[in-house]
Amino acid sequence: MERGEHSHVEAAPQPSSATPPVTRASELAAIMRPELPDLAREIIAEIRSRIPEYARPMDGPYGITLRTGVQQALTTFFDSVADPSVTHDQRDHVCRMLGQYEAHAGRSLDSLQAAYRIGVHVGWRRVMEVGLRCAAPSSVMSWIADAMLAYMDELASVSLRGYLEAKARTAQSQLEWRRRLLRLILERPPAPARAISDLAELVGWGLPAEVTLIALEPGRTMPPGLPDDALAELGGPQPHLLLPGHVNQRDRPTLRRALSGGRSAVGLAMPMADAGDSLRWARRALELSRAGIVGDGQVTFCEDVLVELWLLADEPLIDQLAQRRLGALLTLSTSRRRRLTETFDAWLETNRTAPEMAERLQVHPQTVRYRMRALERTLGGQLSDPDARFAIELLLRAARLRERAAR
């Protein structure tokens, strides 16, 4: 090229003599401060031009909210770049308000999240311009870019909280959130404690130390007279309730009245992390109540039938144990087997003397002695084995419970 001709190759921008090169993100944040008012106006204009829901007149509460939100977000971001210990309380308050505003307007959070993305895009464009003027190194610019993306996620998260808070205030939404809370408490594997506490706070439900689960028959509606903090899942084939705390003896009459009109079973009070066990036992008690094995046909309290629940927790396993311990009795006639098991029951429940057993069975002592010899021949050496005697006693108790259902 001849001297004096202009080159079409642009030289790399050099920092202004009035602005020394920056070496840290905090220095770039300080240089950005004078840019923030104009940057806020540019972001607002871009949002209003690209999102129809926000293209509304700016004179009024809507305009004030939008301007406040953008300005607060920008100021807090660059303040936190300069000083990571700065609090975000005011920013969080504004973001929650924006989320609540979307809920009250009947919209999803899509528009607000799009506005956050636009804000980050326009903001990054301005940071690039300023960084170029100041010859900011790529390490600083990369750090700022990552920080802006993380900041956008924070804004969206806080707004979501405000959105959910507003939604939870409606009666129908309150019921749905309380159902979700109950499902979360019963979730297996257990849900994170933070997730449960956050949702409980959202619906205004205090976290109790213990909970009691109640299993209901299908088709039940919400029983009247229950505490306001009861949680319910009444749809589906296995409706259930959760009551905070322990059901004391003095509470039982009130609970019986509330649960009248159908069969139900009240589980044990358990720590909230073990609420699923309380419901599992309540459902098993309800099954046994339907079978006529336990309860009075109305409300069954698991506390009253713990032995029965334990004995019948795994009926196929009981059958296997009976086959191994009492299999020899199965070869006898039904009447003979019944007489021998009645005799063995009496032997276990008395001092094992023939006269006492005879009085209990309403037979002659010699008959008792004859039957005991027959038992010893049939069962082998099991009568002298403590473990075997214990197993047989359990089997006989389980058999009596089953006979109750058959009757």
C-alpha positions as CSV (number, residue, x, y, z in Angstrom):
1,M,0.0,0.0,0.0
2,E,1.2,3.5,-0.8
3,R,1.8,5.9,2.1
4,G,-1.4,7.7,2.9
5,E,-3.8,5.0,1.8
6,H,-6.2,3.7,4.4
7,S,-6.1,0.1,5.4
8,H,-9.3,-1.9,5.6
9,V,-7.8,-4.1,8.4
10,E,-9.0,-2.8,11.8
11,A,-6.4,-2.6,14.5
12,A,-7.2,-4.2,17.8
13,P,-8.9,-1.7,20.2
14,Q,-6.7,-0.2,22.7
15,P,-7.7,0.9,26.2
16,S,-8.5,4.6,26.6
17,S,-5.8,6.6,28.1
18,A,-8.3,7.7,30.8
19,T,-9.3,4.1,31.6
20,P,-6.4,1.8,32.7
21,P,-6.7,-1.9,31.7
22,V,-8.7,-4.0,34.1
23,T,-7.3,-7.1,35.6
24,R,-10.1,-8.2,37.9
25,A,-13.9,-8.7,37.6
26,S,-14.5,-6.2,40.4
27,E,-12.7,-3.5,38.5
28,L,-14.9,-4.1,35.5
29,A,-18.0,-4.0,37.7
30,A,-16.9,-0.6,39.0
31,I,-16.6,0.7,35.4
32,M,-20.0,-0.7,34.5
33,R,-21.8,1.3,37.2
34,P,-22.3,4.5,35.1
35,E,-23.7,2.3,32.3
36,L,-26.5,0.8,34.4
37,P,-29.3,3.4,34.0
38,D,-28.9,3.4,30.2
39,L,-28.5,-0.4,30.2
40,A,-31.7,-0.8,32.2
41,R,-33.6,1.3,29.6
42,E,-32.2,-0.8,26.8
43,I,-33.2,-4.1,28.5
44,I,-36.7,-2.8,29.2
45,A,-37.1,-1.7,25.6
46,E,-35.9,-5.0,24.3
47,I,-38.3,-7.0,26.6
48,R,-41.3,-4.9,25.6
49,S,-40.5,-5.3,21.9
50,R,-40.1,-9.1,22.0
51,I,-42.6,-10.2,24.6
52,P,-46.2,-9.2,23.8
53,E,-47.4,-9.7,27.4
54,Y,-45.0,-6.9,28.5
55,A,-45.7,-4.4,25.7
56,R,-48.0,-2.3,27.9
57,P,-48.0,1.4,28.9
58,M,-45.3,2.1,31.4
59,D,-47.2,4.7,33.4
60,G,-48.7,2.9,36.4
61,P,-47.9,0.0,38.7
62,Y,-46.9,-2.3,35.9
63,G,-44.2,0.2,34.6
64,I,-42.9,0.8,38.1
65,T,-42.6,-3.0,38.8
66,L,-40.8,-3.6,35.6
67,R,-38.4,-0.8,36.0
68,T,-37.7,-1.6,39.6
69,G,-37.1,-5.3,38.8
70,V,-34.6,-4.6,36.0
71,Q,-32.8,-1.9,38.0
72,Q,-32.6,-4.0,41.1
73,A,-31.4,-7.1,39.2
74,L,-28.6,-5.1,37.5
75,T,-27.5,-3.3,40.6
76,T,-27.4,-6.4,42.8
77,F,-25.4,-8.3,40.2
78,F,-22.6,-5.8,39.8
79,D,-22.6,-5.2,43.5
80,S,-22.1,-8.9,44.1
81,V,-19.3,-9.0,41.5
82,A,-17.5,-6.2,43.4
83,D,-18.3,-7.6,46.8
84,P,-19.5,-11.3,47.0
85,S,-20.8,-10.8,50.6
86,V,-23.5,-8.3,49.5
87,T,-27.0,-9.4,50.5
88,H,-29.7,-10.1,47.9
89,D,-32.7,-9.5,50.2
90,Q,-34.1,-6.6,48.2
91,R,-33.5,-8.3,44.9
92,D,-35.2,-11.5,46.1
93,H,-38.2,-9.4,47.3
94,V,-38.6,-7.9,43.9
95,C,-38.2,-11.2,42.1
96,R,-40.8,-12.9,44.3
97,M,-43.2,-10.0,43.5
98,L,-42.6,-10.5,39.8
99,G,-43.4,-14.2,40.2
100,Q,-46.5,-13.4,42.1
101,Y,-47.6,-10.9,39.5
102,E,-47.4,-13.6,36.8
103,A,-49.5,-16.0,39.0
104,H,-52.2,-13.3,39.6
105,A,-52.2,-12.5,35.8
106,G,-53.0,-16.2,35.2
107,R,-49.9,-16.8,33.2
108,S,-47.1,-19.4,33.4
109,L,-43.5,-18.3,34.1
110,D,-42.5,-18.7,30.5
111,S,-42.7,-14.9,29.7
112,L,-40.8,-13.9,32.8
113,Q,-38.1,-16.5,32.2
114,A,-37.8,-15.2,28.6
115,A,-37.5,-11.7,30.0
116,Y,-34.6,-12.8,32.2
117,R,-32.9,-14.4,29.2
118,I,-33.2,-11.2,27.2
119,G,-31.8,-9.2,30.1
120,V,-28.8,-11.4,30.3
121,H,-28.3,-11.2,26.5
122,V,-28.5,-7.4,26.4
123,G,-26.4,-7.1,29.6
124,W,-23.7,-9.3,28.2
125,R,-23.6,-7.3,25.0
126,R,-22.9,-4.2,27.0
127,V,-20.3,-5.9,29.2
128,M,-18.5,-7.0,26.0
129,E,-18.4,-3.4,24.7
130,V,-17.1,-2.0,28.0
131,G,-14.7,-4.9,28.4
132,L,-13.3,-4.3,24.9
133,R,-12.7,-0.6,25.7
134,C,-10.9,-1.5,28.9
135,A,-8.9,-4.4,27.4
136,A,-10.3,-6.8,29.9
137,P,-8.6,-10.2,29.7
138,S,-10.5,-13.2,28.5
139,S,-10.3,-14.8,32.0
140,V,-12.3,-11.9,33.4
141,M,-14.8,-11.9,30.6
142,S,-15.3,-15.7,31.0
143,W,-15.8,-15.3,34.7
144,I,-18.4,-12.6,34.2
145,A,-20.3,-14.7,31.5
146,D,-20.5,-17.6,33.9
147,A,-21.6,-15.4,36.8
148,M,-24.4,-13.8,34.6
149,L,-25.8,-17.3,33.6
150,A,-25.8,-18.4,37.3
151,Y,-27.4,-15.1,38.3
152,M,-30.2,-15.7,35.8
153,D,-30.9,-19.1,37.3
154,E,-31.1,-17.5,40.8
155,L,-33.6,-14.9,39.5
156,A,-35.8,-17.6,38.0
157,S,-35.6,-19.7,41.1
158,V,-36.7,-16.9,43.4
159,S,-39.5,-15.9,41.0
160,L,-40.7,-19.4,41.0
161,R,-41.0,-19.3,44.7
162,G,-43.1,-16.2,44.6
163,Y,-45.2,-17.7,41.8
164,L,-45.9,-20.9,43.9
165,E,-46.6,-18.8,47.0
166,A,-49.3,-16.9,45.1
167,K,-50.7,-20.1,43.6
168,A,-50.9,-21.7,47.0
169,R,-53.1,-19.0,48.4
170,T,-56.1,-20.1,46.4
171,A,-58.4,-22.7,48.0
172,Q,-58.1,-25.3,45.3
173,S,-54.4,-24.8,44.9
174,Q,-54.0,-25.1,48.7
175,L,-55.6,-28.5,48.7
176,E,-53.4,-29.7,45.8
177,W,-50.2,-28.5,47.4
178,R,-51.2,-30.2,50.7
179,R,-51.8,-33.4,48.7
180,R,-48.4,-33.0,47.2
181,L,-46.9,-32.5,50.6
182,L,-48.4,-35.7,51.8
183,R,-47.1,-37.6,48.8
184,L,-43.6,-36.1,49.4
185,I,-43.7,-37.2,53.1
186,L,-44.6,-40.8,52.0
187,E,-42.2,-40.9,49.1
188,R,-39.8,-43.9,48.9
189,P,-36.8,-43.5,48.7
190,P,-37.3,-40.6,51.1
191,A,-37.5,-37.1,49.6
192,P,-34.9,-34.6,50.7
193,A,-35.8,-33.0,54.0
194,R,-35.3,-29.6,52.5
195,A,-37.9,-30.3,49.8
196,I,-40.5,-31.3,52.5
197,S,-39.7,-28.3,54.7
198,D,-40.0,-25.8,51.7
199,L,-43.3,-27.2,50.6
200,A,-44.6,-27.3,54.2
201,E,-43.6,-23.6,54.6
202,L,-45.4,-22.8,51.3
203,V,-48.7,-24.2,52.5
204,G,-48.3,-23.0,56.1
205,W,-48.0,-26.5,57.6
206,G,-45.8,-26.8,60.7
207,L,-43.4,-29.8,60.7
208,P,-44.4,-32.1,63.6
209,A,-42.0,-34.5,65.4
210,E,-44.4,-37.4,64.8
211,V,-47.2,-38.2,62.5
212,T,-50.0,-40.8,62.5
213,L,-51.4,-42.3,59.3
214,I,-54.9,-43.5,58.8
215,A,-56.1,-46.0,56.1
216,L,-59.6,-45.6,54.8
217,E,-61.9,-47.7,52.6
218,P,-62.3,-46.4,49.1
219,G,-65.0,-43.8,48.3
220,R,-64.6,-41.9,51.6
221,T,-64.9,-38.1,51.6
222,M,-62.9,-35.8,54.0
223,P,-64.2,-36.8,57.5
224,P,-65.6,-33.8,59.4
225,G,-64.2,-32.8,62.7
226,L,-60.5,-33.5,61.9
227,P,-57.8,-31.0,62.9
228,D,-57.2,-28.3,60.3
229,D,-53.6,-29.5,59.8
230,A,-54.7,-33.0,58.7
231,L,-53.5,-34.0,55.2
232,A,-55.6,-36.2,53.0
233,E,-55.3,-38.3,49.8
234,L,-58.8,-39.5,49.2
235,G,-58.7,-40.5,45.6
236,G,-57.7,-43.9,44.3
237,P,-58.1,-47.3,45.7
238,Q,-56.2,-46.7,49.0
239,P,-57.3,-43.3,50.5
240,H,-55.5,-42.2,53.6
241,L,-55.0,-39.4,56.0
242,L,-52.1,-37.9,58.0
243,L,-52.6,-36.5,61.5
244,P,-49.7,-34.5,63.0
245,G,-48.7,-35.9,66.4
246,H,-49.8,-38.9,68.5
247,V,-53.4,-40.1,68.9
248,N,-53.9,-40.4,72.7
249,Q,-56.5,-42.4,74.5
250,R,-58.5,-39.2,75.2
251,D,-58.5,-38.4,71.5
252,R,-60.0,-41.7,70.5
253,P,-63.7,-40.9,71.0
254,T,-63.4,-37.7,68.9
255,L,-61.5,-39.5,66.2
256,R,-64.0,-42.4,66.2
257,R,-66.9,-39.9,65.6
258,A,-65.0,-38.2,62.8
259,L,-64.2,-41.5,61.1
260,S,-67.7,-43.0,61.5
261,G,-69.6,-44.1,58.4
262,G,-67.0,-46.5,57.1
263,R,-64.2,-48.8,58.1
264,S,-60.8,-47.4,58.9
265,A,-57.5,-48.2,60.7
266,V,-55.3,-45.8,62.6
267,G,-51.5,-46.5,62.4
268,L,-48.8,-45.9,65.0
269,A,-47.3,-42.5,65.7
270,M,-43.9,-42.4,64.0
271,P,-41.2,-39.9,63.1
272,M,-42.1,-38.2,59.9
273,A,-39.2,-40.0,58.1
274,D,-41.0,-43.3,58.9
275,A,-44.5,-42.2,58.0
276,G,-44.7,-44.9,55.4
277,D,-44.4,-47.6,58.1
278,S,-47.4,-46.1,59.9
279,L,-49.5,-46.2,56.7
280,R,-48.3,-49.8,55.8
281,W,-49.4,-51.1,59.2
282,A,-52.7,-49.2,59.0
283,R,-53.5,-50.7,55.6
284,R,-52.7,-54.2,56.9
285,A,-54.9,-53.6,60.0
286,L,-57.7,-52.5,57.6
287,E,-57.3,-55.7,55.6
288,L,-57.5,-57.8,58.8
289,S,-60.5,-55.7,59.9
290,R,-62.3,-56.4,56.6
291,A,-61.5,-60.1,57.1
292,G,-63.1,-60.0,60.5
293,I,-59.9,-61.0,62.3
294,V,-59.3,-57.7,64.3
295,G,-61.4,-54.7,65.2
296,D,-65.1,-54.1,65.7
297,G,-65.9,-53.3,62.1
298,Q,-65.4,-49.5,62.4
299,V,-62.2,-47.9,63.6
300,T,-59.2,-50.2,64.4
301,F,-56.2,-48.9,66.2
302,C,-52.9,-50.6,65.4
303,E,-51.8,-50.0,69.0
304,D,-54.5,-52.5,70.1
305,V,-53.6,-55.2,67.6
306,L,-49.8,-55.2,67.5
307,V,-49.5,-58.9,68.2
308,E,-52.0,-59.8,65.5
309,L,-50.3,-57.6,63.0
310,W,-47.0,-59.2,63.8
311,L,-48.3,-62.8,63.7
312,L,-50.1,-62.2,60.3
313,A,-47.5,-60.0,58.7
314,D,-46.5,-62.7,56.3
315,E,-49.1,-65.4,56.0
316,P,-47.3,-67.5,53.4
317,L,-44.3,-67.6,55.8
318,I,-46.6,-68.8,58.6
319,D,-47.8,-71.6,56.3
320,Q,-44.2,-72.6,55.7
321,L,-43.5,-72.7,59.4
322,A,-46.6,-74.7,60.1
323,Q,-45.6,-77.2,57.5
324,R,-42.3,-77.7,59.1
325,R,-43.4,-77.7,62.8
326,L,-46.9,-79.2,62.6
327,G,-46.7,-81.1,59.3
328,A,-47.2,-84.4,61.2
329,L,-50.5,-83.3,62.6
330,L,-51.8,-82.7,59.1
331,T,-51.9,-86.4,58.5
332,L,-54.5,-86.9,61.2
333,S,-58.2,-86.5,60.9
334,T,-59.7,-83.0,61.4
335,S,-61.4,-83.9,64.7
336,R,-58.3,-85.7,66.1
337,R,-56.0,-82.8,65.0
338,R,-58.4,-80.3,66.7
339,R,-58.4,-82.3,70.0
340,L,-54.6,-82.5,70.1
341,T,-54.1,-78.8,69.3
342,E,-56.6,-77.9,72.0
343,T,-54.7,-80.1,74.5
344,F,-51.4,-78.5,73.5
345,D,-53.0,-75.0,74.0
346,A,-54.0,-76.0,77.5
347,W,-50.6,-77.4,78.2
348,L,-49.0,-74.1,77.2
349,E,-51.5,-71.9,79.1
350,T,-51.6,-73.8,82.4
351,N,-49.0,-75.1,84.8
352,R,-48.9,-78.2,82.6
353,T,-50.5,-80.5,85.2
354,A,-53.1,-83.0,84.1
355,P,-55.8,-81.9,86.6
356,E,-55.6,-78.3,85.5
357,M,-55.6,-79.1,81.9
358,A,-58.5,-81.5,82.4
359,E,-60.5,-78.8,84.1
360,R,-59.8,-76.4,81.3
361,L,-60.7,-78.9,78.6
362,Q,-63.7,-80.4,80.5
363,V,-62.3,-84.0,80.2
364,H,-60.8,-86.6,82.5
365,P,-57.2,-86.2,83.5
366,Q,-56.4,-89.6,82.1
367,T,-57.7,-88.4,78.7
368,V,-55.3,-85.5,79.0
369,R,-52.4,-87.8,79.6
370,Y,-53.3,-90.0,76.7
371,R,-53.5,-87.0,74.4
372,M,-50.1,-85.7,75.6
373,R,-48.5,-89.0,74.8
374,A,-50.1,-88.9,71.4
375,L,-48.7,-85.3,70.9
376,E,-45.2,-86.4,71.9
377,R,-45.3,-89.3,69.4
378,T,-46.6,-87.1,66.6
379,L,-44.3,-84.1,67.1
380,G,-41.2,-86.0,68.1
381,G,-39.0,-84.1,70.5
382,Q,-40.4,-80.7,69.9
383,L,-42.3,-80.4,73.2
384,S,-38.9,-80.5,75.1
385,D,-37.3,-77.9,72.7
386,P,-38.0,-74.3,73.9
387,D,-37.6,-72.8,70.5
388,A,-39.9,-75.3,68.9
389,R,-42.5,-74.8,71.7
390,F,-42.4,-71.0,71.1
391,A,-42.8,-71.5,67.3
392,I,-45.8,-73.8,67.8
393,E,-47.4,-71.4,70.2
394,L,-47.2,-68.6,67.6
395,L,-48.6,-70.9,65.0
396,L,-51.6,-71.8,67.2
397,R,-52.3,-68.2,67.9
398,A,-52.2,-67.4,64.2
399,A,-54.5,-70.3,63.5
400,R,-57.0,-69.0,66.0
401,L,-57.0,-65.6,64.3
402,R,-57.7,-67.2,61.0
403,E,-60.4,-69.3,62.5
404,R,-62.1,-66.1,63.7
405,A,-62.2,-64.9,60.1
406,A,-63.6,-68.2,58.9
407,R,-66.4,-68.1,61.5
